[in-house]
Amino acid sequence: MERIDAEQLERAAQFVWRTGSLVDQRRMARLAGTGTSEGVRAAVLAHRTGDGGFAFALEPDVKGPDPQPLAAMTALAILDEAGVLDQATGAGVCDWLAVHTAPDGGVPDLLETISVYPHPPWVQAPPQDRGGLLTTARAAGYLLRSGVEHPWIDGAAAFCRDRIDALEASHPYEVFSVAAFLGAAPDRVWAGKAAARIGELVRGAGLVLLDPADWEGVESPPGYAPGEHHLACDFAPDPASAAAAWFSPAEMRAALDFRAAEQDADGGWPIHYRRWHNGIELQARPGFTVDAVRVLKAWEGTA
């Protein structure tokens, strides 16, 4: 089943050409068939810092020239999406992550330098003596899926496995990372059992909005903005995701239909998270638009 038609895709592309960053435009061009994976790679690597990290608002909420683990995670995600996360690039990112890794094998989501430049007022650097599952799991998952080899990955994978086994409560963005790791974890038997348990947690704790047409009055997950809900296709952005089995075909169809219908008159998709300055919506919407197109195209013909 076609989830996004040629007219929708063209309007989305025009929106990104009008408003998007270099990375947004390169990603959209690749999705539209007019750009290359190497173009995406070049745009991402332009955000690399002298020490091997990533900065310069590659992640819209992370400003300034100081590299952050969250920005490194975003770089890995986009390189993996484009199929250009190679050994040399991945190992370089691992070298940087290793410098900032805590004794438990995980990397904090943010370093203390986040306070120096503009950032959401509710965002603070976590304790630096322990890792964060959100960043570590997603980074390790992309590296494993791309076949990158580096000593950092082994320690990070052990950290993720321990933390996932102990997980009794979570929130959507952390679960997105857990799903990315579970999809690539070497021990497939363990990953399957862990994925089933996490899926039950997601559904039981109401972290996913299963009926998007009836969202009014539904409380957002703790810590999220009012009206900030996440759909089944946010947890499972493609059919190969470890989270795809958490949802029935009908639930996934409802999510994808709702996401397709969210396209605004200007061709872009809205953001749903908390705005912290006037420009963040303008800066973040192009990336959200690329993500919406990517997900809709990934599920074509399957749901």
VOKOLVO-612618 format. One record per residue (C-alpha): residue number from 1; residue in one letter; x, y, z. Coordinates in nm, 2 decimals. Layout:
BEGIN
{NUM,A,{X,Y,Z}}
...
//
This chain:
BEGIN
{1,M,{0.00,0.00,0.00}}
{2,E,{0.13,0.34,-0.10}}
{3,R,{0.17,0.56,0.21}}
{4,I,{0.31,0.88,0.05}}
{5,D,{0.22,0.97,-0.31}}
{6,A,{0.43,1.16,-0.56}}
{7,E,{0.25,1.49,-0.48}}
{8,Q,{0.31,1.46,-0.11}}
{9,L,{0.67,1.38,-0.16}}
{10,E,{0.72,1.68,-0.39}}
{11,R,{0.56,1.91,-0.14}}
{12,A,{0.77,1.77,0.14}}
{13,A,{1.08,1.81,-0.07}}
{14,Q,{1.00,2.17,-0.15}}
{15,F,{0.94,2.24,0.22}}
{16,V,{1.28,2.11,0.30}}
{17,W,{1.45,2.30,0.02}}
{18,R,{1.29,2.62,0.16}}
{19,T,{1.37,2.56,0.52}}
{20,G,{1.61,2.27,0.58}}
{21,S,{1.97,2.26,0.68}}
{22,L,{2.24,2.11,0.46}}
{23,V,{2.19,1.77,0.63}}
{24,D,{1.81,1.79,0.59}}
{25,Q,{1.84,1.87,0.23}}
{26,R,{2.08,1.60,0.15}}
{27,R,{1.87,1.34,0.34}}
{28,M,{1.56,1.45,0.15}}
{29,A,{1.73,1.45,-0.18}}
{30,R,{1.84,1.09,-0.12}}
{31,L,{1.49,0.98,-0.02}}
{32,A,{1.35,1.15,-0.33}}
{33,G,{1.60,0.98,-0.56}}
{34,T,{1.78,1.30,-0.66}}
{35,G,{2.07,1.28,-0.42}}
{36,T,{2.33,1.03,-0.30}}
{37,S,{2.43,0.86,0.02}}
{38,E,{2.78,1.02,-0.02}}
{39,G,{2.61,1.36,-0.02}}
{40,V,{2.45,1.27,0.32}}
{41,R,{2.78,1.15,0.45}}
{42,A,{2.96,1.48,0.35}}
{43,A,{2.69,1.69,0.51}}
{44,V,{2.71,1.50,0.84}}
{45,L,{3.09,1.50,0.86}}
{46,A,{3.08,1.88,0.81}}
{47,H,{2.96,1.88,1.18}}
{48,R,{3.26,1.70,1.31}}
{49,T,{3.48,1.87,1.56}}
{50,G,{3.86,1.87,1.58}}
{51,D,{3.86,1.60,1.85}}
{52,G,{3.63,1.36,1.65}}
{53,G,{3.30,1.45,1.81}}
{54,F,{3.00,1.62,1.65}}
{55,A,{2.84,1.96,1.72}}
{56,F,{2.71,2.27,1.55}}
{57,A,{2.34,2.19,1.59}}
{58,L,{2.34,1.86,1.41}}
{59,E,{2.09,1.78,1.68}}
{60,P,{1.86,2.09,1.68}}
{61,D,{1.84,2.12,2.06}}
{62,V,{2.22,2.09,2.10}}
{63,K,{2.38,2.42,2.01}}
{64,G,{2.73,2.55,2.00}}
{65,P,{3.08,2.41,1.89}}
{66,D,{3.13,2.18,2.19}}
{67,P,{3.07,1.81,2.09}}
{68,Q,{2.81,1.61,2.28}}
{69,P,{2.74,1.23,2.30}}
{70,L,{2.38,1.30,2.18}}
{71,A,{2.51,1.47,1.87}}
{72,A,{2.75,1.18,1.80}}
{73,M,{2.44,0.95,1.83}}
{74,T,{2.26,1.16,1.58}}
{75,A,{2.55,1.15,1.34}}
{76,L,{2.56,0.77,1.36}}
{77,A,{2.19,0.75,1.31}}
{78,I,{2.20,0.95,0.99}}
{79,L,{2.50,0.77,0.85}}
{80,D,{2.34,0.44,0.92}}
{81,E,{2.02,0.56,0.75}}
{82,A,{2.21,0.64,0.44}}
{83,G,{2.41,0.32,0.45}}
{84,V,{2.75,0.50,0.48}}
{85,L,{2.85,0.42,0.84}}
{86,D,{3.18,0.25,0.75}}
{87,Q,{3.46,0.11,0.97}}
{88,A,{3.68,0.42,0.96}}
{89,T,{3.41,0.67,1.04}}
{90,G,{3.25,0.45,1.31}}
{91,A,{3.58,0.37,1.48}}
{92,G,{3.66,0.74,1.49}}
{93,V,{3.33,0.81,1.67}}
{94,C,{3.40,0.53,1.91}}
{95,D,{3.74,0.68,1.99}}
{96,W,{3.56,1.00,2.09}}
{97,L,{3.29,0.82,2.28}}
{98,A,{3.56,0.62,2.47}}
{99,V,{3.71,0.94,2.61}}
{100,H,{3.38,1.03,2.77}}
{101,T,{3.27,0.69,2.88}}
{102,A,{3.19,0.63,3.24}}
{103,P,{3.33,0.34,3.44}}
{104,D,{3.01,0.14,3.39}}
{105,G,{3.07,0.12,3.01}}
{106,G,{2.80,0.37,2.91}}
{107,V,{2.84,0.73,2.80}}
{108,P,{2.65,1.01,2.96}}
{109,D,{2.38,1.16,2.72}}
{110,L,{2.53,1.51,2.76}}
{111,L,{2.85,1.65,2.89}}
{112,E,{2.87,1.94,3.13}}
{113,T,{2.96,2.18,2.85}}
{114,I,{2.59,2.17,2.75}}
{115,S,{2.54,2.46,2.99}}
{116,V,{2.78,2.70,2.80}}
{117,Y,{2.56,2.75,2.50}}
{118,P,{2.18,2.79,2.44}}
{119,H,{1.99,2.48,2.54}}
{120,P,{1.64,2.39,2.67}}
{121,P,{1.61,2.52,3.02}}
{122,W,{1.49,2.19,3.15}}
{123,V,{1.80,2.01,3.01}}
{124,Q,{2.09,1.96,3.24}}
{125,A,{2.40,1.74,3.22}}
{126,P,{2.34,1.42,3.40}}
{127,P,{2.60,1.28,3.65}}
{128,Q,{2.92,1.21,3.46}}
{129,D,{3.01,0.90,3.65}}
{130,R,{2.75,0.68,3.49}}
{131,G,{2.63,0.61,3.14}}
{132,G,{2.29,0.69,2.98}}
{133,L,{2.09,0.42,2.81}}
{134,L,{1.94,0.66,2.56}}
{135,T,{2.26,0.76,2.39}}
{136,T,{2.47,0.45,2.45}}
{137,A,{2.21,0.20,2.33}}
{138,R,{2.13,0.38,2.01}}
{139,A,{2.49,0.45,1.92}}
{140,A,{2.59,0.09,1.99}}
{141,G,{2.30,-0.04,1.79}}
{142,Y,{2.39,0.15,1.48}}
{143,L,{2.75,0.06,1.51}}
{144,L,{2.67,-0.31,1.55}}
{145,R,{2.42,-0.31,1.26}}
{146,S,{2.68,-0.15,1.03}}
{147,G,{2.94,-0.41,1.13}}
{148,V,{3.18,-0.16,1.29}}
{149,E,{3.44,-0.31,1.51}}
{150,H,{3.59,-0.13,1.81}}
{151,P,{3.66,-0.21,2.18}}
{152,W,{3.42,0.06,2.29}}
{153,I,{3.13,-0.13,2.14}}
{154,D,{3.19,-0.44,2.35}}
{155,G,{3.18,-0.25,2.67}}
{156,A,{2.88,-0.04,2.56}}
{157,A,{2.69,-0.36,2.46}}
{158,A,{2.75,-0.51,2.80}}
{159,F,{2.63,-0.19,2.97}}
{160,C,{2.32,-0.19,2.75}}
{161,R,{2.24,-0.55,2.82}}
{162,D,{2.27,-0.50,3.20}}
{163,R,{2.06,-0.19,3.19}}
{164,I,{1.79,-0.34,2.97}}
{165,D,{1.76,-0.65,3.19}}
{166,A,{1.71,-0.42,3.49}}
{167,L,{1.46,-0.19,3.32}}
{168,E,{1.13,-0.17,3.50}}
{169,A,{1.02,0.18,3.37}}
{170,S,{1.12,0.39,3.08}}
{171,H,{1.01,0.67,2.84}}
{172,P,{0.96,0.68,2.46}}
{173,Y,{1.30,0.82,2.36}}
{174,E,{1.48,0.58,2.57}}
{175,V,{1.28,0.29,2.43}}
{176,F,{1.36,0.41,2.07}}
{177,S,{1.72,0.36,2.16}}
{178,V,{1.66,0.02,2.33}}
{179,A,{1.48,-0.10,2.02}}
{180,A,{1.77,0.01,1.80}}
{181,F,{2.01,-0.19,2.02}}
{182,L,{1.79,-0.50,2.04}}
{183,G,{1.77,-0.50,1.66}}
{184,A,{2.14,-0.55,1.63}}
{185,A,{2.25,-0.72,1.96}}
{186,P,{2.47,-1.02,1.88}}
{187,D,{2.28,-1.26,2.12}}
{188,R,{1.96,-1.29,1.92}}
{189,V,{1.79,-1.52,2.17}}
{190,W,{1.84,-1.28,2.45}}
{191,A,{1.74,-0.99,2.23}}
{192,G,{1.41,-1.15,2.13}}
{193,K,{1.31,-1.22,2.49}}
{194,A,{1.41,-0.87,2.60}}
{195,A,{1.22,-0.71,2.31}}
{196,A,{0.90,-0.90,2.41}}
{197,R,{0.94,-0.78,2.76}}
{198,I,{1.00,-0.42,2.66}}
{199,G,{0.71,-0.43,2.43}}
{200,E,{0.48,-0.53,2.71}}
{201,L,{0.63,-0.24,2.92}}
{202,V,{0.56,0.01,2.64}}
{203,R,{0.20,-0.10,2.60}}
{204,G,{0.13,-0.15,2.97}}
{205,A,{0.27,0.19,3.07}}
{206,G,{0.08,0.37,2.80}}
{207,L,{0.40,0.50,2.63}}
{208,V,{0.24,0.46,2.29}}
{209,L,{-0.07,0.61,2.15}}
{210,L,{-0.24,0.32,1.99}}
{211,D,{-0.55,0.51,1.87}}
{212,P,{-0.42,0.84,1.72}}
{213,A,{-0.76,0.95,1.62}}
{214,D,{-0.86,0.96,1.99}}
{215,W,{-0.57,1.14,2.15}}
{216,E,{-0.75,1.42,2.32}}
{217,G,{-0.77,1.36,2.69}}
{218,V,{-0.49,1.10,2.68}}
{219,E,{-0.21,1.20,2.92}}
{220,S,{0.14,1.23,2.78}}
{221,P,{0.41,1.01,2.93}}
{222,P,{0.57,1.16,3.25}}
{223,G,{0.81,1.44,3.17}}
{224,Y,{0.67,1.50,2.82}}
{225,A,{0.48,1.81,2.70}}
{226,P,{0.10,1.81,2.70}}
{227,G,{-0.01,1.65,2.37}}
{228,E,{0.33,1.50,2.31}}
{229,H,{0.24,1.14,2.21}}
{230,H,{0.43,0.88,2.02}}
{231,L,{0.28,0.64,1.76}}
{232,A,{0.36,0.28,1.68}}
{233,C,{0.56,0.39,1.38}}
{234,D,{0.78,0.61,1.61}}
{235,F,{0.88,0.30,1.80}}
{236,A,{0.91,0.08,1.48}}
{237,P,{1.03,0.32,1.20}}
{238,D,{1.06,0.03,0.96}}
{239,P,{0.93,-0.33,0.93}}
{240,A,{1.27,-0.48,1.04}}
{241,S,{1.26,-0.29,1.37}}
{242,A,{1.27,-0.50,1.69}}
{243,A,{0.96,-0.30,1.79}}
{244,A,{0.75,-0.40,1.49}}
{245,A,{0.62,-0.71,1.66}}
{246,W,{0.48,-0.50,1.95}}
{247,F,{0.19,-0.38,1.73}}
{248,S,{-0.08,-0.55,1.53}}
{249,P,{-0.12,-0.47,1.16}}
{250,A,{-0.43,-0.26,1.24}}
{251,E,{-0.24,-0.06,1.50}}
{252,M,{0.04,0.01,1.26}}
{253,R,{-0.19,0.10,0.98}}
{254,A,{-0.36,0.35,1.21}}
{255,A,{-0.03,0.50,1.31}}
{256,L,{0.09,0.53,0.95}}
{257,D,{-0.24,0.67,0.82}}
{258,F,{-0.23,0.94,1.09}}
{259,R,{0.13,1.03,1.02}}
{260,A,{0.06,1.07,0.65}}
{261,A,{-0.23,1.29,0.72}}
{262,E,{-0.03,1.52,0.95}}
{263,Q,{0.14,1.68,0.65}}
{264,D,{0.07,2.06,0.67}}
{265,A,{-0.03,2.28,0.39}}
{266,D,{0.33,2.41,0.35}}
{267,G,{0.45,2.05,0.28}}
{268,G,{0.62,1.99,0.62}}
{269,W,{0.53,1.79,0.92}}
{270,P,{0.47,1.94,1.27}}
{271,I,{0.68,1.88,1.57}}
{272,H,{0.51,1.77,1.89}}
{273,Y,{0.77,1.83,2.16}}
{274,R,{0.81,2.13,2.39}}
{275,R,{0.93,2.45,2.22}}
{276,W,{1.20,2.63,2.42}}
{277,H,{1.26,2.93,2.19}}
{278,N,{1.09,3.09,1.89}}
{279,G,{1.32,2.94,1.63}}
{280,I,{1.32,2.58,1.73}}
{281,E,{1.01,2.49,1.53}}
{282,L,{1.16,2.63,1.22}}
{283,Q,{1.49,2.45,1.28}}
{284,A,{1.34,2.12,1.38}}
{285,R,{1.05,2.08,1.14}}
{286,P,{1.26,1.99,0.83}}
{287,G,{1.42,1.70,1.01}}
{288,F,{1.08,1.58,1.13}}
{289,T,{0.96,1.61,0.78}}
{290,V,{1.24,1.39,0.65}}
{291,D,{1.18,1.14,0.92}}
{292,A,{0.81,1.12,0.83}}
{293,V,{0.89,1.06,0.47}}
{294,R,{1.15,0.80,0.56}}
{295,V,{0.91,0.61,0.78}}
{296,L,{0.62,0.62,0.54}}
{297,K,{0.84,0.50,0.25}}
{298,A,{0.99,0.22,0.47}}
{299,W,{0.64,0.08,0.54}}
{300,E,{0.51,0.10,0.19}}
{301,G,{0.35,-0.23,0.08}}
{302,T,{0.37,-0.39,0.42}}
{303,A,{0.11,-0.24,0.64}}
//
